[in-house]
């Protein structure tokens, strides 16, 4: 079901109300109160109706965008998200006009459990994106891509969630590829395909982690692109699978049908055809076949195994669109080489590499490589690496998360500095992408198992209730509502 809506919100003077709609301004209400009026003229599903009230400051960052946040970090947020208009216009060049009027960003308190939430006209984001160098702003590009993929063309049920997230990741990477170029990669072109491949390398790594975890827990249904949920809580199926398997299918189909020059017009037609509708995987399949049949491309359509694409289970490497994906990995080689040098104890190569000028993504790829090592990298090696690169002083949440998880996996105990930094990080924010894997890693280690429970109990009232429920399951605790 999709609907338009209007609302009047009355709040005490001094506070501001915002919604996932166009604000029509504030007027005086009753004594010491003020009224805010909102109208959303585009039909949206109920999960996109959002309301926030707070002591908020505003900074304009573009012709149709502003940042809202508490005064203490509104300027930092305005700096971090200053590329917003470039993200929007790049997306428009691929999938057509932005129809929502405004694209404002609200930087929420740190307990917000997600990186971002694509509420129309008012994206919610986590303050863990405030790295100080715009290195994590691609999350905003992702939420902007949702303006077409999810908000305009949406999934009819959560079993088809990949239609939202897979298309969004696909468009996000096209945006970032065009804007970031190929980072001076040999043979790089203006479309940024090599940089897009670099982002995809990181995505496939995260997909493998999600699939492996579900295989280990024997929840193979959740490794499907389109799982059967029945009475299951959709949050239980929330992982990188719909994001990265969805992206991989679209990328596979793009290559098969002839590349971006052929596929991007299809993508625009997909948005135009299903605009303001809710659809299923079968609707996607039927339109795909109809569109390319109309282009006379029946040969390219032969042999497409849709049942395997939608319902194939197991580890990600056995799923055809991932197995057959050919990526240019040149931008990942430096990060991988340094990680391999640490594993092999190759001090000469370690000394020869200066990663001080690396991007956040290069650090992420390097640390992901180390996290994938089984059995885990030795504690002494991890300790030396953390010290050499001063990782405990990093302010980048993605880097903090990875080195802390690596240290826990290596067996660091409660007295080690990195473990203390982990506890500090868990107390600062409640983003599930970070807190759940860190709690799980702490809980696996006998030396930190009790610390995991103690830390969670000490801070559960700060976390969002969705996060509380999921972490409690991870720690084998009985879930109870967060205290207010």
C-alpha positions in Angstrom: 0.0 0.0 0.0 1.2 3.5 -0.9 -0.3 6.7 0.2 0.1 10.5 0.2 -0.2 12.3 3.5 -0.3 15.6 5.2 0.3 16.4 8.9 0.2 19.1 11.5 2.7 18.7 14.3 2.5 21.0 17.4 5.6 21.2 19.6 6.9 23.5 22.4 8.5 26.7 21.2 12.3 26.3 20.8 11.9 22.8 19.3 11.7 21.9 15.6 9.6 19.3 13.9 10.6 17.6 10.7 8.9 14.9 8.6 9.5 12.8 5.4 7.5 15.5 3.5 7.7 19.1 2.4 7.4 21.5 5.3 5.1 24.5 4.7 6.5 26.5 7.6 5.8 27.1 11.2 2.8 29.1 12.7 2.0 30.0 16.2 -0.1 27.4 18.1 -1.5 27.6 21.5 0.5 29.4 24.3 4.2 28.5 24.1 3.6 26.1 21.3 4.3 26.2 17.5 2.7 24.3 14.7 4.5 22.7 11.7 2.6 21.7 8.6 3.7 19.1 6.1 2.6 17.7 2.8 3.8 14.6 1.0 2.3 14.7 -2.5 4.0 11.5 -3.7 2.6 8.1 -2.6 4.9 6.3 -0.2 4.7 3.1 1.9 4.1 3.4 5.6 7.6 2.6 6.6 8.7 5.9 5.0 6.5 8.0 7.2 9.0 9.6 9.6 8.8 12.3 12.3 11.5 13.9 14.4 11.3 16.6 17.1 14.4 18.2 18.6 16.5 21.2 19.4 17.9 21.3 15.8 20.1 23.7 13.8 20.1 24.0 10.0 22.8 24.6 7.4 22.0 24.9 3.7 24.3 22.8 1.6 22.8 23.1 -1.9 19.9 24.5 -4.0 17.5 21.8 -2.7 19.3 20.5 0.4 20.1 21.4 4.0 21.6 19.5 6.9 19.8 19.4 10.2 21.6 18.4 13.5 22.1 19.4 17.0 24.2 22.6 17.2 27.3 20.8 18.5 27.9 19.0 15.2 25.8 20.7 12.5 28.8 22.4 10.9 30.7 19.1 10.8 27.7 17.5 9.2 27.4 20.3 6.6 31.1 19.8 5.7 30.8 16.1 5.5 27.7 16.0 3.2 28.6 19.0 1.0 28.7 16.7 -2.1 25.0 16.0 -1.9 23.9 18.1 -4.9 26.6 16.4 -7.1 25.2 13.0 -6.0 21.7 14.0 -6.9 22.5 15.4 -10.3 24.7 12.4 -11.2 21.8 10.0 -10.3 19.4 12.2 -12.4 21.6 11.7 -15.4 21.1 8.0 -15.1 17.6 7.4 -13.9 15.7 10.6 -14.6 14.4 13.6 -12.6 14.4 13.7 -8.8 10.7 14.0 -8.0 10.7 14.7 -4.2 11.4 18.5 -4.2 13.8 18.7 -1.2 16.6 16.4 -0.2 17.5 17.3 3.4 19.7 15.3 5.8 19.1 14.8 9.5 22.1 13.7 11.5 20.6 11.7 14.4 22.0 11.0 17.8 24.6 8.1 17.9 22.1 5.5 19.1 20.5 5.4 15.6 20.9 1.7 14.5 21.5 2.2 10.8 24.0 4.0 8.6 21.1 5.8 6.9 17.4 5.7 6.4 16.0 6.9 3.1 12.9 8.8 4.3 11.7 11.0 1.4 12.7 14.6 1.6 14.6 13.9 4.9 17.3 11.2 5.0 18.3 10.1 8.5 22.0 9.4 8.9 24.2 8.2 11.8 26.9 10.6 13.2 29.4 7.7 12.7 29.7 9.1 9.2 31.4 12.3 10.5 34.9 11.2 9.7 36.1 14.8 9.0 37.3 14.1 5.4 34.1 13.1 3.5 35.4 9.6 3.2 32.2 8.0 4.4 29.8 10.2 2.5 29.0 7.5 0.0 26.3 6.4 2.5 24.5 9.6 1.5 24.9 8.6 -2.2 23.3 5.3 -1.3 20.3 7.0 0.4 19.9 9.4 -2.5 19.8 6.4 -4.9 16.9 5.1 -2.8 14.9 8.2 -4.1 14.4 6.1 -7.2 15.1 2.6 -6.0 12.8 1.8 -3.1 11.0 5.0 -2.6 9.8 5.5 -6.2 9.9 1.8 -7.3 9.5 -0.4 -4.2 9.3 -4.0 -3.2 5.9 -5.4 -2.6 7.0 -7.4 0.5 10.3 -7.9 2.4 10.8 -11.2 0.5 11.7 -8.9 -2.4 13.8 -6.5 -0.4 16.7 -6.9 -2.9 14.7 -4.9 -5.4 15.2 -1.9 -3.1 18.7 -2.5 -1.9 20.3 -4.3 -4.8 19.2 -1.5 -7.3 20.3 1.1 -4.8 23.8 -0.3 -4.4 24.0 -0.6 -8.2 23.0 3.1 -8.7 25.2 4.2 -5.7 28.3 2.6 -7.3 27.5 4.2 -10.6 27.3 7.6 -8.9 30.5 7.1 -7.0 32.3 5.8 -10.0 31.4 8.8 -12.1 32.3 11.3 -9.4 35.5 9.7 -8.1 36.8 8.5 -11.4 39.3 5.6 -11.4 41.7 7.1 -8.9 44.4 7.3 -11.6 44.3 3.6 -12.2 46.1 2.4 -15.4 43.6 2.2 -18.2 40.9 4.1 -16.2 38.1 5.8 -18.0 35.7 8.7 -17.2 32.9 6.2 -16.3 34.8 5.2 -13.2 34.3 1.5 -13.8 37.6 0.5 -12.2 36.7 2.4 -9.1 33.2 0.8 -9.1 35.0 -2.6 -9.3 37.1 -1.6 -6.3 33.9 -0.9 -4.3 32.5 -4.2 -5.5 35.5 -6.1 -4.2 34.7 -4.8 -0.7 31.0 -5.6 -1.2 31.7 -9.2 -2.2 33.8 -9.6 0.9 31.0 -8.5 3.1 28.6 -10.7 1.2 30.8 -13.7 1.8 30.8 -12.9 5.6 27.0 -12.8 5.7 26.5 -16.0 3.6 29.1 -17.9 5.7 27.4 -16.9 8.9 24.0 -18.1 7.7 25.6 -21.4 6.4 27.2 -21.9 9.8 23.9 -21.3 11.6 22.1 -23.5 9.0 19.8 -20.7 8.0 20.3 -21.3 4.3 16.9 -19.7 3.4 18.4 -16.3 4.4 21.2 -16.7 1.8 18.7 -16.5 -1.0 18.3 -13.3 -2.9 14.5 -13.7 -2.4 14.0 -15.7 0.9 10.8 -17.2 2.1 9.9 -15.3 5.2 6.5 -16.6 6.3 6.1 -15.5 9.9 9.8 -14.7 10.3 10.8 -11.3 11.6 12.3 -9.5 8.5 15.0 -8.2 10.8 16.3 -11.7 11.2 17.0 -11.8 7.5 18.6 -8.4 7.4 22.2 -8.8 6.1 24.4 -7.9 3.1 22.6 -10.6 1.0 19.9 -8.4 -0.5 22.4 -5.6 -1.0 25.3 -7.4 -2.5 23.5 -10.3 -4.2 21.1 -7.8 -5.7 23.9 -5.7 -6.9 25.8 -8.8 -8.3 22.7 -9.9 -10.2 22.3 -6.5 -11.8 26.0 -6.2 -12.6 26.0 -9.7 -14.1 22.9 -8.9 -16.3 24.5 -5.6 -17.3 27.6 -7.3 -18.6 25.6 -10.1 -20.3 23.3 -7.7 -22.1 26.2 -5.5 -23.5 27.4 -3.2 -20.8 26.3 0.2 -19.4 25.5 1.8 -22.8 22.8 -0.9 -23.2 21.8 -1.4 -19.6 21.4 2.1 -18.3 18.6 2.9 -20.8 16.9 -0.2 -19.5 17.4 1.0 -15.9 15.7 4.3 -16.8 12.8 2.4 -18.5 12.5 0.2 -15.4 12.1 3.3 -13.2 9.6 5.0 -15.6 7.5 1.8 -15.9 7.2 1.0 -12.2 7.3 4.5 -10.8 5.1 4.9 -7.7 4.4 1.1 -7.7 5.3 -1.9 -5.5 6.5 -4.9 -7.3 7.9 -8.4 -6.9 10.9 -10.3 -8.3 8.6 -11.9 -10.9 7.5 -8.4 -12.1 11.2 -7.5 -12.4 11.9 -10.7 -14.4 8.9 -10.2 -16.7 9.8 -6.6 -17.5 13.5 -7.5 -18.1 12.5 -10.2 -20.6 9.9 -8.0 -22.3 12.3 -5.0 -22.6 15.2 -6.9 -24.1 13.0 -9.0 -26.3 11.7 -5.8 -27.7 15.3 -4.8 -28.4 15.8 -8.0 -30.4 18.2 -9.5 -27.8 16.6 -12.9 -27.5 19.9 -14.7 -27.8 21.3 -12.8 -24.8 18.2 -13.9 -22.8 18.7 -17.6 -23.5 20.0 -19.6 -20.6 19.1 -17.1 -17.8 18.5 -19.3 -14.8 16.0 -17.1 -12.8 15.2 -19.7 -10.2 18.9 -20.0 -9.4 19.3 -16.2 -9.3 16.3 -15.7 -6.9 16.4 -18.9 -4.8 19.9 -20.3 -4.9 21.3 -21.0 -1.4 24.6 -21.4 0.2 28.0 -19.7 0.1 28.2 -16.7 -2.2 30.9 -18.1 -4.5 28.6 -20.9 -5.7 25.9 -18.4 -6.8 26.4 -17.8 -10.5 26.3 -14.0 -10.7 29.1 -13.9 -8.1 31.0 -16.9 -9.5 31.0 -15.5 -13.0 31.7 -11.9 -12.0 34.9 -10.5 -13.6 36.3 -7.5 -11.7 39.2 -5.2 -12.4 41.0 -5.5 -9.0 44.0 -3.3 -9.7 42.9 -0.7 -7.1 42.8 -3.4 -4.4 46.2 -4.9 -5.1 48.2 -2.5 -2.9 45.9 -3.1 0.1 45.9 -6.8 -0.5 49.7 -6.9 -0.9 50.3 -5.1 2.4 47.9 -7.4 4.2 49.6 -10.4 2.8 53.0 -9.1 3.8 51.8 -8.8 7.4 50.5 -12.4 7.3 53.7 -13.7 5.8 55.9 -11.6 8.1 57.6 -9.9 5.1 59.2 -7.0 6.9 60.9 -5.7 3.7 57.6 -5.2 1.9 55.9 -3.8 5.0 58.7 -1.2 5.3 58.4 -0.3 1.6 54.7 0.6 1.8 53.6 4.0 3.2 49.8 3.9 3.5 49.5 7.3 5.2 47.9 8.7 2.0 45.4 5.9 1.6 41.7 6.4 1.2 39.4 5.0 3.8 38.3 2.4 1.3 41.9 1.1 0.9 42.2 0.7 4.6 38.9 -1.2 4.7 40.0 -3.5 1.9 43.3 -4.2 3.6 41.7 -4.9 7.0 39.0 -7.0 5.4 41.8 -9.1 3.8 43.2 -9.8 7.3 39.8 -10.5 8.8 39.3 -13.2 6.2 42.5 -15.1 7.2 41.7 -18.5 8.9 42.9 -19.3 11.5 43.1 -15.7 12.6 46.2 -13.6 12.3 48.4 -14.0 15.3 48.0 -11.7 18.2 51.6 -10.4 18.1 51.2 -9.5 14.4 47.9 -7.7 14.9 49.4 -5.8 17.9 52.4 -4.7 15.9 50.3 -3.6 13.0 47.9 -1.6 15.1 50.8 0.1 16.8 52.7 0.8 13.6 49.7 2.6 11.9 48.4 4.1 15.1 45.0 2.6 14.4 43.7 3.2 18.0 43.8 6.9 17.3 41.7 6.7 14.1 38.5 8.7 14.1 37.1 6.8 11.1 34.3 4.5 12.3 34.9 1.9 9.5 38.6 1.6 10.3 37.9 1.4 14.0 35.3 -1.3 13.6 37.7 -3.4 11.5 40.8 -3.2 13.5 38.9 -3.8 16.7 37.2 -6.9 15.3 40.5 -8.2 14.0 42.1 -7.8 17.5 39.2 -9.6 19.2 39.4 -12.4 16.6 43.2 -12.7 17.4 42.4 -13.2 21.1 43.0 -9.8 22.6 41.8 -9.7 26.3 40.1 -7.2 28.5 43.3 -5.4 29.4 44.5 -4.8 25.9 44.2 -1.3 24.6 42.3 -2.3 21.5 39.7 -4.1 23.6 39.3 -1.0 25.8 38.8 1.0 22.6 36.2 -1.5 21.5 34.3 -1.0 24.8 34.5 2.7 24.3 33.3 2.4 20.7 30.3 0.3 21.8 29.4 2.9 24.3 29.6 5.8 21.8 27.2 4.5 19.2 24.6 1.9 18.4 25.0 1.3 14.7 24.2 -2.3 14.2 26.7 -2.8 11.4 29.4 -2.2 14.0 28.0 -3.2 17.4 26.6 -6.6 16.4 29.8 -8.1 14.9 31.9 -6.6 17.7 29.6 -8.1 20.4 29.6 -11.5 18.6 33.4 -11.5 18.4 33.7 -10.6 22.1 31.3 -13.3 23.0 33.2 -16.0 21.0 36.4 -15.3 23.0 36.4 -16.8 26.5 38.6 -14.0 27.7 36.1 -11.3 26.7 32.8 -13.3 26.9 31.7 -11.8 30.2 32.9 -8.4 29.2 30.5 -8.5 26.2 27.5 -9.2 28.4 28.6 -6.5 30.9 29.1 -3.9 28.2 25.8 -4.6 26.7 23.9 -4.5 30.0 25.6 -1.2 30.8 24.6 0.4 27.5 21.5 -1.3 26.4 19.3 1.6 27.4 21.3 3.8 24.9 20.7 1.5 22.0 17.6 1.5 19.7 15.2 -1.3 20.7 15.8 -3.1 17.3 19.5 -3.2 18.2 18.7 -4.4 21.7 16.7 -7.3 20.5 19.2 -8.4 17.9 22.3 -8.1 20.2 20.4 -10.0 23.0 19.9 -12.9 20.5 23.6 -12.7 19.6 24.6 -13.0 23.3 22.0 -15.7 24.1 20.2 -13.3 26.4 16.5 -13.0 27.0 15.4 -9.8 25.2 13.6 -7.2 27.1 12.5 -3.7 26.1 15.1 -1.0 26.4 14.7 1.2 29.5 13.5 4.8 28.8 
